[in-house]
Amino acid sequence: MRYVISRQCRKNIVSFYQHVAKKYKHTYSEWLMYKNTSDALNAIYRIEQTLPRRRPTLTRWQHYHMAHAAHWYYAYTIAPDGTVVIEDACNEQNMHE
């Protein structure tokens, strides 16, 4: 299965952990920031394999499929050739309208 991760998705994940590192600069290490970012991006490759497809809960995601892994929700589409295109990502703390 082929995966395409949009810039918006990557930006949301990286930006979230950069803000966490900035807020908790005395307790949140740079190594942990990179590890959490990597874990969130690697979880994408489990979409449509082990992560169940869910009904979107955000109105801006109504035209997408949704998957949940660890602390992240992903909005994605499936192209006719079977490519999974991840359009957006949102941390569970920010899952609101």
N, C-alpha and C positions, 0 to 999 in steps of 0.2 A: 504494500500500500504506500502511496506517495503522499507526502504532507507538504503544504505550503503555509508558512506562517507570515501573516501580514506585518507590516511595520508598526501599525497601531497596536497590535497584540504585544509585540516585543517591547514597544515603548511603555505600555501600561505596566508590564511586569517589572522592567528595569527601574522605571520611575518610582513605583511603589516602594521597592526595597532601598532605593537611594534616599527617599524621604524618611524611611524608618531609620536608616543609618545616621541621617542628619539629626533626627530627633533624639535618638538614644546613642549619641556618639561615645559615651563613656562605657557603655555595656554591650553594644552591638558592633562586632568587629567587621572589618572589610572582608575577611575570609567568609564569615557567615553570610554576608550580603551576597557574595558571589555564589555560595553554595545554595542559598534559597532561590536565587534567580535561576540557576542551573536546574534545580529540582522542578521548578514551575515550568520551565521550557521543556524539560525531558518528559514531563507528564503528558504533554500534548501528543506524544507518539503512542499513547495508550488509547486515544480516542478511536472509537469504532472497533476496538479489539477487546479491551477488558472494561472500559468505562461505558456504562449504559447511556443511551441517548435519552435526554430528558426534554420535557416541555419547557420552553423559555419562560422565565418569570419576569423579565424586564420587557416593557413595551417596545423599546428600541431594538430588541432582539427577536421580535415576533416572526420574522422571515428566516430565521436561522434555526439550526438544531443547537442544543446546549448539552454540555458535559461538565461534570464536577470531579475534580481531583484534588485531594488534600485541601488547601485553602483557596483554591482558584476555580472560577467558573469560566468556561470557554464557549464562545459563540462560533459556530462553524457551518459551512455548507459542504456538500459533496458534489463534485463536478461529474458530468456524465461518464468520464473515463475512470471514475473511482477515486480521483484525487480529493483528499480532505483539505479544505482551505479554511484555516483558522482566521476568522475575521476580527475577533475582539477577545479580550480577557479582562476579568474583573475579580479582585480579591473579595472574599466573602464578607469582609468588614464594610465594603462599599456597595454591596448589592441592594440598592434602593433606587427609586425613581428620582 
